[in-house]
Amino acid sequence: MYHYTAIVTCLAVAFYFFTSTQVARARVAYGVKLPAISGHPDFERIFRIQMNTLEWMPIFLPSLWLCAIYISDAAAAAIGALWVIGRIVYFTGYREAVAKRSRGFGIQAMACIVLWVGAIGGAVWRLIH
């Protein structure tokens, strides 16, 4: 069973839900009416945080689960937790200014790369052995 990976998956989904609520709150705060996705720069940054998180989910989630299957539930979950932490750092930085997003982006990107390498490496290893 992959209990740790399941917990990290739930944390990632919860974070994405949180970013969605932040976009809704920002719409009200900055007067950006649906279906607009631009207007106030503070709204646009919050919207980009949510969209960027959504863009990374199809890269992160399969890599997380495949790494858990081929390498280790605990190892994949630990790296996956770093991805979630990176997204939180990204959120707090980018919310303030575009220039402050890089650290969080780097953390989550590196975590995702490690998960992907673990997934592909584990799959190839099992294939040839």
Backbone as CSV, one residue per row, in Angstrom:
resi,resn,N_x,N_y,N_z,CA_x,CA_y,CA_z,C_x,C_y,C_z
1,MET,0.843,-1.192,0.000,0.000,0.000,0.000,0.882,1.248,0.000
2,TYR,0.337,2.293,-0.513,1.074,3.539,-0.693,0.427,4.654,0.140
3,HIS,0.411,4.448,1.440,-0.271,5.380,2.339,0.370,6.767,2.342
4,TYR,1.698,6.816,2.394,2.372,8.113,2.436,2.158,8.896,1.143
5,THR,2.247,8.205,0.036,2.038,8.855,-1.257,0.599,9.349,-1.382
6,ALA,-0.339,8.583,-0.854,-1.743,9.009,-0.874,-1.927,10.289,-0.058
7,ILE,-1.272,10.366,1.084,-1.370,11.568,1.919,-0.798,12.780,1.187
8,VAL,0.357,12.611,0.552,0.964,13.724,-0.184,0.084,14.129,-1.366
9,THR,-0.526,13.163,-2.025,-1.462,13.477,-3.109,-2.609,14.331,-2.583
10,CYS,-3.152,13.953,-1.441,-4.239,14.738,-0.838,-3.769,16.141,-0.464
11,LEU,-2.536,16.261,0.033,-1.984,17.589,0.349,-1.848,18.445,-0.904
12,ALA,-1.399,17.845,-1.999,-1.258,18.580,-3.257,-2.621,19.052,-3.759
13,VAL,-3.614,18.188,-3.690,-4.964,18.564,-4.117,-5.526,19.649,-3.202
14,ALA,-5.286,19.527,-1.904,-5.754,20.547,-0.958,-5.099,21.894,-1.252
15,PHE,-3.802,21.869,-1.577,-3.129,23.121,-1.915,-3.723,23.718,-3.186
16,TYR,-3.988,22.892,-4.171,-4.596,23.402,-5.398,-5.978,24.003,-5.108
17,PHE,-6.750,23.339,-4.273,-8.052,23.876,-3.876,-7.874,25.236,-3.191
18,PHE,-6.879,25.332,-2.322,-6.585,26.596,-1.648,-6.283,27.697,-2.663
19,THR,-5.455,27.400,-3.667,-5.136,28.425,-4.660,-6.387,28.850,-5.432
20,SER,-7.286,27.908,-5.653,-8.547,28.239,-6.338,-9.381,29.203,-5.508
21,THR,-9.430,28.971,-4.209,-10.189,29.889,-3.344,-9.528,31.266,-3.300
22,GLN,-8.199,31.298,-3.397,-7.498,32.578,-3.402,-7.816,33.385,-4.655
23,VAL,-7.978,32.700,-5.778,-8.371,33.390,-7.015,-9.769,33.976,-6.855
24,ALA,-10.681,33.210,-6.289,-12.045,33.707,-6.083,-12.035,34.933,-5.163
25,ARG,-11.262,34.870,-4.097,-11.165,36.011,-3.182,-10.542,37.221,-3.880
26,ALA,-9.529,36.978,-4.698,-8.867,38.078,-5.402,-9.800,38.725,-6.420
27,ARG,-10.656,37.926,-7.047,-11.629,38.491,-7.990,-12.484,39.544,-7.297
28,VAL,-12.953,39.192,-6.105,-13.792,40.121,-5.352,-12.973,41.335,-4.900
29,ALA,-11.803,41.073,-4.338,-10.981,42.152,-3.785,-10.546,43.163,-4.848
30,TYR,-10.258,42.680,-6.059,-9.731,43.564,-7.106,-10.744,43.870,-8.204
31,GLY,-11.983,43.418,-8.023,-13.047,43.750,-8.969,-12.867,43.156,-10.353
32,VAL,-12.310,41.953,-10.432,-12.126,41.296,-11.724,-13.305,40.346,-11.933
33,LYS,-14.212,40.739,-12.791,-15.443,39.974,-13.026,-15.194,38.816,-13.988
34,LEU,-15.901,37.713,-13.766,-15.854,36.576,-14.687,-16.395,37.002,-16.040
35,PRO,-15.875,36.569,-17.135,-14.841,35.566,-17.334,-13.435,36.139,-17.460
36,ALA,-13.246,37.409,-17.101,-11.939,38.055,-17.261,-10.861,37.327,-16.458
37,ILE,-9.667,37.278,-17.016,-8.529,36.700,-16.317,-7.381,37.705,-16.223
38,SER,-7.692,38.958,-16.490,-6.692,40.011,-16.360,-7.377,41.251,-15.819
39,GLY,-6.557,42.157,-15.383,-7.069,43.405,-14.810,-6.046,43.967,-13.857
40,HIS,-6.249,43.739,-12.597,-5.332,44.234,-11.568,-4.109,43.319,-11.482
41,PRO,-2.898,43.880,-11.428,-1.683,43.047,-11.381,-1.642,42.080,-10.193
42,ASP,-2.181,42.486,-9.042,-2.201,41.572,-7.888,-3.103,40.368,-8.161
43,PHE,-4.238,40.605,-8.812,-5.101,39.493,-9.201,-4.388,38.581,-10.187
44,GLU,-3.737,39.176,-11.171,-3.081,38.382,-12.214,-2.001,37.465,-11.636
45,ARG,-1.267,37.937,-10.637,-0.248,37.082,-10.017,-0.893,35.905,-9.288
46,ILE,-1.971,36.158,-8.565,-2.656,35.075,-7.853,-3.251,34.085,-8.852
47,PHE,-3.817,34.591,-9.925,-4.356,33.719,-10.969,-3.249,32.856,-11.580
48,ARG,-2.081,33.460,-11.835,-0.958,32.695,-12.403,-0.448,31.630,-11.436
49,ILE,-0.490,31.895,-10.154,-0.099,30.886,-9.166,-0.986,29.658,-9.322
50,GLN,-2.290,29.879,-9.392,-3.219,28.758,-9.541,-2.997,28.040,-10.862
51,MET,-2.866,28.783,-11.938,-2.695,28.160,-13.242,-1.361,27.413,-13.336
52,ASN,-0.302,27.989,-12.780,0.990,27.319,-12.824,0.950,26.031,-12.003
53,THR,0.251,26.056,-10.873,0.093,24.839,-10.068,-0.656,23.785,-10.879
54,LEU,-1.710,24.191,-11.543,-2.467,23.265,-12.388,-1.596,22.709,-13.514
55,GLU,-0.771,23.544,-14.108,0.108,23.107,-15.196,1.122,22.063,-14.726
56,TRP,1.547,22.147,-13.467,2.536,21.197,-12.943,1.920,19.902,-12.423
57,MET,0.632,19.909,-12.091,0.002,18.704,-11.520,0.116,17.479,-12.434
58,PRO,-0.081,17.586,-13.761,0.060,16.391,-14.604,1.502,15.903,-14.735
59,ILE,2.456,16.721,-14.390,3.850,16.289,-14.363,4.158,15.665,-13.008
60,PHE,3.708,16.325,-11.954,4.008,15.904,-10.592,3.318,14.592,-10.201
61,LEU,2.012,14.499,-10.383,1.273,13.348,-9.844,1.689,12.002,-10.447
62,PRO,1.803,11.865,-11.766,2.270,10.566,-12.286,3.691,10.239,-11.834
63,SER,4.558,11.260,-11.807,5.936,11.025,-11.371,5.966,10.579,-9.911
64,LEU,5.154,11.221,-9.082,5.054,10.849,-7.665,4.641,9.396,-7.509
65,TRP,3.569,9.013,-8.175,3.039,7.653,-8.015,3.949,6.596,-8.629
66,LEU,4.511,6.879,-9.786,5.413,5.903,-10.393,6.690,5.738,-9.576
67,CYS,7.172,6.821,-8.997,8.338,6.721,-8.123,7.994,5.899,-6.882
68,ALA,6.812,6.080,-6.346,6.379,5.294,-5.183,6.293,3.809,-5.532
69,ILE,5.767,3.501,-6.709,5.612,2.108,-7.132,6.966,1.462,-7.394
70,TYR,7.835,2.156,-8.099,9.103,1.546,-8.519,10.244,1.713,-7.521
71,ILE,10.198,2.742,-6.703,11.306,3.000,-5.772,10.861,2.761,-4.328
72,SER,10.023,3.659,-3.801,9.627,3.560,-2.396,8.495,4.530,-2.100
73,ASP,7.500,4.047,-1.363,6.401,4.907,-0.942,6.922,6.055,-0.084
74,ALA,7.733,5.743,0.908,8.223,6.772,1.833,9.123,7.783,1.125
75,ALA,10.013,7.322,0.265,10.921,8.227,-0.448,10.134,9.138,-1.391
76,ALA,9.215,8.567,-2.146,8.407,9.369,-3.068,7.583,10.399,-2.298
77,ALA,7.011,9.964,-1.176,6.194,10.885,-0.377,7.044,12.018,0.198
78,ALA,8.246,11.714,0.644,9.126,12.761,1.190,9.473,13.785,0.115
79,ILE,9.807,13.308,-1.062,10.121,14.223,-2.170,8.862,14.958,-2.608
80,GLY,7.741,14.263,-2.621,6.471,14.897,-2.957,6.093,15.982,-1.961
81,ALA,6.395,15.750,-0.684,6.141,16.785,0.324,6.994,18.021,0.051
82,LEU,8.218,17.803,-0.435,9.062,18.944,-0.825,8.424,19.718,-1.977
83,TRP,7.788,18.997,-2.900,7.099,19.660,-4.004,6.001,20.569,-3.453
84,VAL,5.209,20.050,-2.517,4.133,20.850,-1.921,4.726,22.068,-1.203
85,ILE,5.796,21.858,-0.447,6.454,22.978,0.235,6.950,24.001,-0.787
86,GLY,7.535,23.525,-1.877,7.981,24.422,-2.932,6.837,25.238,-3.514
87,ARG,5.691,24.603,-3.698,4.521,25.335,-4.210,4.063,26.395,-3.212
88,ILE,4.157,26.091,-1.917,3.772,27.072,-0.896,4.748,28.253,-0.917
89,VAL,6.038,27.960,-1.013,7.045,29.023,-1.103,6.808,29.854,-2.370
90,TYR,6.495,29.184,-3.469,6.177,29.856,-4.729,4.979,30.787,-4.534
91,PHE,3.944,30.283,-3.887,2.738,31.073,-3.640,3.047,32.324,-2.834
92,THR,3.761,32.153,-1.722,4.020,33.305,-0.861,4.920,34.333,-1.548
93,GLY,5.879,33.870,-2.330,6.749,34.797,-3.038,6.059,35.500,-4.183
94,TYR,5.419,34.732,-5.047,4.796,35.291,-6.251,3.642,36.218,-5.886
95,ARG,2.951,35.926,-4.799,1.844,36.778,-4.359,2.351,38.201,-4.104
96,GLU,3.585,38.312,-3.609,4.160,39.623,-3.322,4.719,40.304,-4.571
97,ALA,5.481,39.547,-5.366,6.116,40.135,-6.557,6.589,39.017,-7.483
98,VAL,6.559,39.279,-8.770,6.992,38.300,-9.764,8.424,37.835,-9.478
99,ALA,9.299,38.750,-9.117,10.706,38.424,-8.886,10.915,37.490,-7.692
100,LYS,9.923,37.352,-6.833,10.070,36.531,-5.629,9.571,35.098,-5.802
101,ARG,9.245,34.704,-7.012,8.699,33.370,-7.247,9.775,32.312,-7.492
102,SER,10.977,32.713,-7.813,12.004,31.790,-8.305,12.408,30.706,-7.306
103,ARG,12.576,31.054,-6.046,13.008,30.061,-5.053,12.009,28.911,-4.949
104,GLY,10.741,29.241,-4.793,9.707,28.205,-4.703,9.607,27.399,-5.981
105,PHE,9.738,28.073,-7.123,9.687,27.373,-8.399,10.831,26.369,-8.487
106,GLY,12.017,26.792,-8.078,13.181,25.905,-8.125,13.019,24.683,-7.235
107,ILE,12.491,24.882,-6.027,12.273,23.760,-5.100,11.321,22.742,-5.714
108,GLN,10.180,23.212,-6.194,9.190,22.276,-6.730,9.653,21.635,-8.028
109,ALA,10.370,22.388,-8.861,10.868,21.816,-10.114,11.897,20.729,-9.846
110,MET,12.800,20.969,-8.907,13.817,19.974,-8.576,13.167,18.722,-7.981
111,ALA,12.188,18.900,-7.104,11.489,17.751,-6.540,10.817,16.939,-7.640
112,CYS,10.206,17.624,-8.584,9.527,16.941,-9.682,10.520,16.198,-10.568
113,ILE,11.655,16.799,-10.839,12.677,16.140,-11.654,13.179,14.878,-10.959
114,VAL,13.424,14.962,-9.648,13.896,13.793,-8.898,12.845,12.683,-8.932
115,LEU,11.580,13.047,-8.774,10.514,12.035,-8.850,10.468,11.394,-10.232
116,TRP,10.578,12.204,-11.277,10.534,11.676,-12.641,11.712,10.758,-12.910
117,VAL,12.897,11.179,-12.490,14.084,10.333,-12.676,13.918,9.023,-11.912
118,GLY,13.391,9.096,-10.698,13.122,7.878,-9.937,12.114,6.983,-10.638
119,ALA,11.074,7.592,-11.191,10.040,6.815,-11.885,10.607,6.129,-13.127
120,ILE,11.275,6.878,-13.962,11.800,6.293,-15.201,12.933,5.324,-14.901
121,GLY,13.795,5.690,-13.950,14.887,4.798,-13.567,14.379,3.492,-12.986
122,GLY,13.390,3.578,-12.124,12.807,2.372,-11.539,12.132,1.493,-12.573
123,ALA,11.428,2.121,-13.496,10.746,1.356,-14.547,11.751,0.646,-15.450
124,VAL,12.788,1.363,-15.860,13.807,0.758,-16.723,14.541,-0.339,-15.973
125,TRP,14.896,-0.109,-14.723,15.586,-1.110,-13.911,14.775,-2.399,-13.833
126,ARG,13.483,-2.262,-13.564,12.634,-3.471,-13.472,12.484,-4.152,-14.820
127,LEU,12.486,-3.375,-15.876,12.351,-3.927,-17.213,13.552,-4.791,-17.594
128,ILE,14.748,-4.321,-17.247,15.955,-5.045,-17.658,16.411,-6.104,-16.657
129,HIS,15.799,-6.139,-15.475,16.196,-7.141,-14.487,15.093,-8.131,-14.221
